[in-house]
Amino acid sequence: MPRSQKIEQQFWRYALPSMFSQLLNSFFIIVDGFFIGQNMGDVGLAAVNVAWPLVAVIQAVSLAIGTGGAVRLATSVGAGELEDALRVRGTTIVMLGGASLLLGIGFYFTYPALLPLLGANEQLYPLAAEYIRVVCILAVCQVFTTGLLPLLRGSGRSVTAMVLMVLGLLGNIFLDWLCIQRLHWGMAGAALATAFSQGVCAALLVPIVLLHKGWPVRAEQFRPGGRRMLNILHHGISPFGLSLSTSVLILLNNLRAMRYGGTEGVAIYAVLSYVLGSVIPLVSGIGDGLQPLLSNARGAGMTGTVARLRQKGLCLAIGVALICSGACWLVREQLPLIFGAGPSAAEHGTAAMWTLVAAFPFMAVVRFSCSYFCAVSKPAASSLLAYAEPLAAQPFFLLLLPLFWELSGVWMAYPAAVMLMAAVSLWLLLQDKRQAAALK
């Protein structure tokens, strides 16, 4: 059987475990939101949403390093350069260690100044500070779990990554119940539960990533060269922007929601962001899961295989998004209650749910396109999609639409932004297809 056919036949083997892994990752958000909302109400939901941009920055940096390393590793394996792939693996692990120290220490000493800028008023600041302190102290857990999972998938072990996510999720559910429901540790308990469950995953991930059959571990692999580090960061630019966009968008939406709806407005947005944060990982998991196959095929010069994987992946992403849209619309009245929103916040959250339902298919196009261009080493196109939405499209609509529809305009900004970026994504994919055809 030709090598290209073997790669294409692994489509579902890579896509499905990654989708479920990312879905399980989103359950971390759902579980935290459920216990925080049930025990601390609207104020707790609003406080964690205010603190979340700092958490998202940690996640974005970790994902950038891990995904950049995974793309380089898979490309080197596809080109038959195993020694380079092993050095990429070692360099990625060292970079994650350095990032955990810098991020944890940096945010620990700066969060008192940052939280007020993120929208923490006198009511929300104490709870948000309680949460973020624990996140900073145990940042190493989040950094290694987030960064090593794409590296594990990049080495062809998507199923193993999914199993580890199941273990982490079960641990998080138990610890959330213990720390918040039983011990009443509040926001600190929520952060501890997530960090400890991620710590267990990280403790398992490190040896699993290193103990790969036929891939020996040697000390020189952990001596990061400047050029290799820059190359990993170069490929991680777009995943960083795509992940960081969550932080930027939460910040912008929090500020606009606070202006037009006060604390209740932030609580309403917290419900919407929990729902959005539950769907995005599932859709993004398709592009992330296919990344090793796309990078491997590109490294081997299989342009036809890359094109077929791109087409199947895009169709799957849109299909999954449509299913999520239908499901969210059917249970739109129950979703705010799951997160413990108050009666008024729940009513307004239900009324605003249509904006997410309309946005999901367009979001799928943008997310898959960004992952695709990253996987085939086209960081310029990938970065355009990753950064244009949070830095241009979303701010523009957040400023414009509330002028006409006030708080409802805040919710309408997201679908407007992703519709615009989906059009840009499709144009870039068309250009990529024409370039590939010209090379034949």
C-alpha positions in Angstrom: 0.0 0.0 0.0 1.4 3.4 -1.0 2.5 5.6 1.9 0.1 8.4 0.9 -2.8 6.0 1.2 -1.7 4.8 4.6 -1.6 8.4 5.8 -5.1 9.1 4.5 -6.5 5.9 6.1 -5.4 7.2 9.5 -7.7 10.3 9.2 -10.3 9.0 11.8 -7.6 7.5 14.0 -6.1 10.9 14.5 -9.2 13.1 14.2 -11.6 11.3 16.6 -9.2 10.9 19.6 -8.2 14.5 19.3 -11.8 15.7 19.1 -12.7 13.7 22.2 -9.5 14.8 24.0 -10.4 18.4 23.4 -14.0 17.8 24.3 -12.8 16.3 27.6 -10.6 19.4 28.0 -13.6 21.6 27.7 -15.3 19.6 30.4 -12.7 21.0 32.8 -14.4 24.4 32.1 -17.9 23.0 32.5 -17.1 21.2 35.8 -15.4 24.3 37.2 -18.3 26.5 36.1 -20.9 24.1 37.5 -19.4 24.0 41.0 -18.5 27.7 41.1 -21.9 28.7 39.9 -23.8 26.4 42.3 -21.8 27.5 45.3 -20.9 31.1 44.6 -23.6 32.2 42.2 -23.3 35.1 39.7 -20.4 36.8 41.6 -18.3 33.6 41.5 -18.9 33.2 37.7 -18.1 36.8 37.1 -14.9 36.7 39.2 -13.4 33.6 37.5 -14.3 35.2 34.1 -12.4 38.3 35.1 -9.3 36.3 36.1 -9.5 34.0 33.1 -7.5 36.1 30.6 -4.4 35.5 32.8 -5.0 31.8 32.8 -5.6 32.0 29.0 -2.2 33.6 28.5 -0.5 30.8 30.3 -2.4 28.3 28.2 -1.6 30.2 25.0 2.1 30.2 25.6 2.1 26.5 26.5 0.1 25.6 23.5 2.3 27.7 21.2 5.5 25.9 22.4 3.8 22.4 22.3 2.1 22.8 18.9 5.2 24.5 17.4 7.3 21.5 18.6 4.7 19.0 17.4 4.6 20.5 13.9 8.4 20.5 13.7 8.6 17.0 15.1 6.1 15.5 12.6 7.6 17.4 9.7 11.0 16.0 10.5 9.7 12.5 10.9 7.9 12.8 7.6 11.2 13.9 5.9 13.0 10.9 7.6 15.1 13.2 9.9 14.7 11.3 13.2 17.6 12.9 15.0 16.3 16.3 14.3 12.8 15.2 15.6 14.4 14.0 18.8 16.2 17.2 19.4 12.9 19.1 18.8 11.3 16.9 21.4 14.0 17.7 24.0 14.0 21.4 23.2 10.3 21.7 23.5 10.4 20.1 27.0 13.1 22.5 28.1 11.2 25.5 26.7 8.0 24.4 28.6 10.0 24.3 31.9 11.3 27.8 31.3 7.9 29.1 30.4 6.3 27.7 33.6 8.8 29.6 35.8 8.5 32.9 33.9 4.7 32.8 33.7 4.1 31.7 37.2 6.5 34.1 38.9 5.6 37.0 36.5 1.9 36.9 37.0 2.2 36.2 40.8 3.8 39.6 41.3 1.8 41.5 38.7 -1.8 40.2 39.2 -2.7 42.9 41.8 -2.1 45.6 39.1 -3.6 43.5 36.2 -6.9 42.3 37.7 -8.4 45.9 38.0 -7.4 46.5 34.3 -9.3 43.3 33.4 -12.5 44.6 35.0 -12.2 43.4 38.6 -14.2 45.9 40.7 -14.3 46.0 44.5 -16.8 43.1 44.6 -15.0 40.8 42.2 -11.3 41.5 43.0 -11.0 39.5 46.2 -12.4 36.4 44.6 -10.5 36.8 41.3 -7.2 37.3 43.3 -7.9 34.2 45.4 -8.3 32.2 42.2 -5.3 33.5 40.3 -2.8 33.2 43.2 -3.2 29.4 43.1 -3.0 29.3 39.3 0.4 31.2 39.5 1.9 29.0 42.2 1.0 25.8 40.3 1.5 27.1 36.8 3.9 24.3 36.0 1.0 21.8 36.0 -0.9 23.7 33.4 2.1 24.5 31.3 3.3 20.9 31.0 -0.1 19.4 30.5 -1.1 21.9 27.8 2.3 21.8 26.1 3.0 18.1 26.1 -0.4 16.9 24.8 0.2 18.2 21.2 3.7 16.8 21.3 2.2 13.4 22.2 -0.3 13.6 19.4 2.5 14.8 17.1 4.4 11.6 17.8 1.3 9.6 16.7 -0.2 8.7 20.1 -3.6 10.5 19.9 -5.4 7.6 21.8 -2.9 7.9 24.7 -3.5 11.6 24.9 -7.2 11.0 25.1 -6.9 8.4 27.9 -4.8 10.9 29.9 -7.5 13.5 29.4 -10.1 11.1 30.8 -8.0 10.5 33.9 -7.4 14.2 34.4 -11.1 15.0 34.0 -12.2 12.4 36.5 -9.7 13.8 38.9 -10.9 17.3 38.4 -14.5 16.3 39.0 -13.7 14.6 42.3 -11.4 17.4 43.4 -13.9 20.2 42.5 -16.5 18.4 44.5 -14.1 17.9 47.4 -12.6 21.4 47.5 -15.6 23.5 46.6 -18.7 21.5 47.7 -17.4 19.7 50.8 -14.5 21.7 52.1 -15.9 25.1 51.0 -12.5 26.4 49.9 -14.2 28.7 47.4 -12.2 30.1 44.4 -8.9 28.8 45.7 -10.5 25.3 45.9 -11.5 25.6 42.2 -8.0 26.5 41.2 -6.4 23.8 43.3 -8.7 21.1 41.9 -7.8 22.0 38.3 -4.1 22.4 39.0 -3.8 19.1 40.9 -5.6 17.2 38.2 -3.4 18.8 35.6 -0.4 17.9 37.7 -1.2 14.2 37.6 -1.5 14.4 33.8 1.8 16.2 33.6 3.5 13.6 35.8 2.3 10.9 33.4 2.9 12.8 30.2 6.7 13.5 30.7 7.8 9.8 30.8 5.2 8.8 28.1 6.5 11.5 25.7 10.1 10.4 26.4 9.6 6.7 26.3 8.7 6.2 22.7 9.8 2.9 21.0 12.8 3.5 18.8 13.3 7.1 19.9 16.3 7.0 22.3 16.7 9.7 25.0 20.2 11.3 25.2 21.4 14.3 27.1 22.4 16.4 24.1 18.8 16.4 23.0 18.0 18.7 25.9 20.5 21.4 24.9 18.3 23.9 23.1 19.9 25.7 20.2 18.7 29.2 19.5 17.8 28.5 15.9 15.7 25.4 16.9 13.9 27.4 19.6 13.1 30.2 17.2 11.9 27.6 14.7 9.5 26.1 17.2 8.3 29.6 18.2 7.9 30.5 14.5 5.5 27.5 14.0 3.8 28.3 17.3 2.9 31.9 16.5 -0.5 31.2 15.1 -1.5 28.6 17.9 -0.4 31.3 20.4 -2.7 33.9 18.8 -5.6 31.5 18.4 -5.4 30.5 22.0 -4.6 34.0 23.3 -7.6 35.3 21.4 -9.7 33.7 24.1 -8.0 35.9 26.7 -8.3 39.0 24.6 -11.9 38.4 23.7 -12.9 37.6 27.3 -11.2 40.9 28.4 -12.9 43.0 25.8 -16.3 41.4 26.3 -16.0 41.7 30.1 -15.3 45.4 29.8 -18.2 46.0 27.4 -20.6 43.8 29.4 -19.6 45.6 32.6 -20.3 49.0 31.0 -23.8 48.0 29.6 -24.9 45.5 32.2 -22.8 45.8 35.3 -21.9 42.6 37.3 -24.9 40.8 36.0 -23.7 41.6 32.4 -20.4 40.0 33.2 -22.2 37.0 34.7 -24.3 36.6 31.5 -21.2 36.7 29.4 -19.6 34.1 31.8 -22.4 31.7 30.9 -21.9 32.4 27.1 -18.2 32.0 27.4 -18.5 28.7 29.2 -20.7 27.4 26.4 -18.4 28.8 23.7 -15.4 27.4 25.6 -17.0 24.0 25.6 -17.6 23.9 21.8 -14.4 25.5 20.5 -12.1 22.7 21.8 -14.2 20.0 20.2 -14.1 21.8 16.8 -10.5 22.8 17.2 -9.6 19.2 18.0 -10.1 18.2 14.4 -7.4 20.5 13.0 -5.1 19.8 16.0 -5.6 16.0 15.5 -4.9 16.1 11.8 -1.8 18.3 12.3 0.7 15.3 12.5 -0.8 13.8 9.3 -0.7 17.1 7.5 2.8 17.9 8.6 4.0 14.4 7.8 2.5 14.5 4.4 3.9 17.9 3.7 7.4 16.8 4.8 7.2 13.9 2.4 6.0 16.1 -0.5 2.5 14.5 -0.8 0.5 17.5 -2.1 -2.5 15.4 -3.2 -2.7 13.8 0.3 -2.5 17.2 1.9 -5.4 18.4 -0.2 -7.6 15.5 0.5 -7.0 15.7 4.2 -7.8 19.4 4.1 -11.1 18.8 2.4 -12.2 16.0 4.7 -11.1 17.9 7.8 -12.9 21.1 6.8 -16.1 19.3 6.1 -15.9 17.4 9.4 -15.3 20.6 11.3 -18.3 22.4 9.8 -20.5 19.3 10.4 -19.5 19.0 14.0 -20.2 22.7 14.5 -23.7 22.4 13.0 -24.5 19.6 15.4 -23.3 21.7 18.3 -25.4 24.6 17.1 -28.5 22.4 17.1 -27.8 20.9 20.5 -27.2 24.2 22.1 -30.4 25.6 20.7 -32.4 22.7 22.0 -31.1 23.1 25.5 -30.6 26.8 25.5 -32.9 27.3 28.6 -31.0 24.7 30.6 -27.5 25.8 29.9 -27.4 29.0 32.1 -28.9 26.9 35.0 -26.1 24.4 34.7 -23.6 27.1 35.6 -25.7 28.4 38.5 -26.7 31.7 37.0 -29.3 33.7 38.8 -32.8 34.0 37.5 -32.2 37.3 35.6 -28.8 36.3 34.3 -30.2 32.9 33.2 -33.1 34.6 31.3 -30.8 37.0 29.5 -28.3 34.2 28.8 -31.0 32.1 27.2 -32.1 35.0 25.0 -28.5 35.6 23.9 -27.8 32.0 23.0 -28.8 32.5 19.4 -25.6 34.5 18.8 -23.4 31.4 19.6 -25.6 29.1 17.6 -25.2 31.3 14.5 -21.5 31.7 15.0 -20.4 28.0 15.5 -20.2 27.0 11.8 -18.2 30.1 10.8 -16.0 29.6 13.9 -15.3 26.1 12.6 -14.0 27.3 9.2 -11.7 29.8 10.9 -10.3 27.4 13.5 -9.7 24.6 11.1 -8.1 26.9 8.5 -5.7 28.3 11.1 -4.6 24.8 12.3 -4.2 23.7 8.7 -2.0 26.6 7.6 0.1 26.0 10.8 0.5 22.3 10.0 1.7 22.9 6.4 4.2 25.5 7.5 2.4 28.6 6.3 2.5 30.7 9.5 1.7 34.0 7.7 -1.7 32.8 6.7 -2.2 31.1 10.0 -1.2 34.1 12.0 -3.5 36.4 10.0 -6.5 34.2 11.0 -5.3 33.9 14.6 -4.7 37.6 15.2 -7.1 39.4 13.0 -10.2 38.3 14.9 -9.2 39.3 18.5 -7.1 42.4 17.5 -9.3 43.8 14.7 -12.7 42.2 13.8 -13.9 41.6 17.3 -12.9 45.0 18.8 -14.4 46.7 15.8 -17.8 45.1 16.3 -17.7 45.4 20.1 -17.3 49.1 19.7 -19.9 49.5 16.9 -22.8 47.2 17.7 -23.5 48.2 21.3 -24.0 51.7 20.1 -27.2 50.5 18.5 -28.2 47.5 20.6 -26.4 48.1 23.9 -25.9 44.8 25.8 -27.4 42.7 23.0 -24.8 44.3 20.7 -22.0 42.9 22.9 -23.3 39.4 22.2 -23.8 40.1 18.5 -20.2 41.1 18.0 -18.8 37.5 18.1 -20.9 36.1 15.2 -20.3 39.2 13.2 -16.5 38.8 13.7 -16.3 35.1 12.9 -18.5 35.5 9.8 -16.0 38.1 8.5 -13.0 35.9 9.3 -14.6 32.8 7.8 -14.8 34.7 4.5 -11.1 35.5 4.8 -10.3 31.9 5.6 -12.1 30.5 2.6 -10.3 33.0 0.3 -6.9 31.9 1.8 -7.9 28.2 1.3 -8.8 28.9 -2.3 -5.4 30.6 -2.9 -3.6 27.6 -1.3 -5.5 25.2 -3.5 -4.6 27.2 -6.6 -0.9 27.3 -5.6 -0.9 23.5 -5.1 -2.5 23.0 -8.5 0.1 25.2 -10.1 3.0 23.1 -8.7 1.7 19.9 -10.2 
